[in-house]
């Protein structure tokens, strides 16, 4: 379980293409401190399992399903990524409940720069709009954010300078893909009320 509060802006140091998967090596001194084989680390909002550990680096295997349904397939050596360790039991829930199970991908449509923040418009895959509401929570590339405006095919978020400086959302531009995870509580409520069809974008990936 994660909170969507990014701990570190890491970097992909190597990508090994396998037959039906990819192996990523990522640099992250903060998230690797005290980590061990089998631990979970969220990479751009996708929960991955630590396979190997090196000095300030870790390796994770990503299966084809995850590569196809998230933006991780577009990563290359040198790509920057948002990294977060799971929340410790008893820790503060600084963002909202984030599973690291991406529901789909959107693309940055436009950015509007203001004096103290930026408004970012992001496309919304068909089937996810019913879970996105104004002033509700959504995870974008692993970052817990508040929805400003919600429409059937897009939503907007407002980014403060800290988020711009410390996450990939400060360096991505129009056309760039982002991973989206909607609020899991909304999906549970829908299922309990008897309206629970799976999102049209597919099942969560990881």
N, C-alpha and C positions, 0 to 999 in steps of 0.2 A: 504494500500500500504506500502511495506517495501523496504529496500535498500540492505539487505544482509550483513549489518554490525552488527554482533552479539554484544549485549550489556552486556551479562552476561552468564556465564556457570552455569546453574541451576541444580536442582536435583529433581527426582521423589521421593516424600515422601510416596505416597500410590497409589495403583491401585485397583479399585473396578470393578469387572467383572459383567456386566449386561447381559440381554438376547441377545440383539443385539447391544451392545455398551459397552464402558468402561468409567469410570470416573477416571480422573487423578488428584491427588493433587501434585502441584509442588512448590518448594521453589525458590524464585527469588526476593531478596530484592530490586534490582534496578528496575525491570520491574513492580513490584507491587506498587511502590511509586506513589501515585496519581491515581492509577487505580481504576476503578469502575465496577460494574456489567454491563455486556454487551460489555465491551471493547474487542478489539482483541489483542492477543499476539501470535507471531509466535514461535512454538515449533519445533525445528529441521526442520524449513522451512515450517511447516504446520500452517496455520492461524486458531487459535482456539478462542472460545469466553469464556470470563471469566464468570463463573457461580456464584462462591462464592469467597470471599476474607477473609484471615486471616492475622495474623502477618507474613509478609514477604512471604506469600504463596497465591496461588490461585488454584481454582478447575475448570476443563474444562471437558465437555462431548465430547467423540469422537465416532461417529457413525461407524457401521460395515464397510461401504464403505471406509471410511478413514483408518480404521485399516487394511483392506485388501490391499489397494493400496499404502500404505506408510509403513515406518519402525516403526511407532508408536505402532503397535501391538506387537513388540518385547520388548517394554519397560517394566521394572519391578522396584520395589522399590529399590532405590539406583542408578538407571541409571542417567547418566549425560546428560543434554540436552542444546542445544543452544537456547537462548531466545532473542527476539527482539520485542520492541513495534513498532507500526506503525509510519511512518515518519510524523512529524507535518507539516502542510501547511506552506510553506516558509522555511522549513529546508533544510539542505544540502543533496544532493543525493550522498552519499559517495561511494556507490557501483553501482548498476544499478536497474532498475525497477523490483521489486520482488512482486508478488501477494500473495504468500503463498498458491498457488494452485499447488500441486505436480503433475508432469507429469508421474512419475514412480520411481522405485527404481533400484539402481545399487549396486554392491558390490566392496569393495576394493580388488583389485587383488594383488597388491604388493606395497611396499614402498621402495624407494631408498634414503638412507641418504647421504646428502652432508655436507660440513663443515658448511654452513650457512643456509641451507634450505633442504626440502625434496621434492622429486618428487613422487607423488602418482598416480597410475594407477587404474582407476575405470571402471568397466564394464558398457556398455551402452545398454539399452533395445532396441529391434527391433522397428523401427518406430520413434525413437528420434534422430538417427544419422544425419538426414538431417537438424536438427536445431542447430547442434554443429559444430563450425568452429574454426580453429586455431586463437588464439588471440581474440576470441569472449567471451561473458560472459555466465556463467552458475552458478546456485545456487546448492550447495551441502550441505545438512543438514542445509539449511538456511544461508549458507555463500556465499557471492558473490565472485566468483573466475574467473580468466582468464584461458581459455583453452590453454595449451601448444601445445599438439598434439591431433589430432582428427582422429579416424579410425571408420570403420563401426560398430565395436562391443565394442569399448572402447575409453577412452580419458585420458589424463594426466593433472595434475595440479601441480603447484609448491607452496609449503607452506612455508611462512616465519616464524621465531621463534614466533612472536606475535600470529599468527593464531594457531600455534601448542600449545601454552601455554593457550590460552583463549577460545578455542572451542573444541568440541568433536573430531575434525579431528586430534588432537594431541594424542588421546588415542585409536582410533579405529585401528584395525589391519586387515590383509587379511581375507576375508570371511564375515566381518561385513557389514551389509546393510546401505545404505545411501539414503536419499531422493533427488531426482533430479527435478529441475524446469528449463526448457530451457527458453531462452530469448523470452518473449511474443511478442516482435516486429517482430521476425522471423516468428511467426505463423500468425500474422496479414498480413504481406507481402505475405506470401504463399496464404492465402485466397483471398486477393485482386487480385492476379495474376491468380486466377482461378484454383489453384492446391491444394485446401484445404481439403484434407481428414483428418479426426481425427487421432491422433497418435494411432498406433496399440496397444500401452500399455493401452489405455482406456482414458476416459476423465479425466481432472484434478479433484482432490479429495476434496479439501477444500480451 
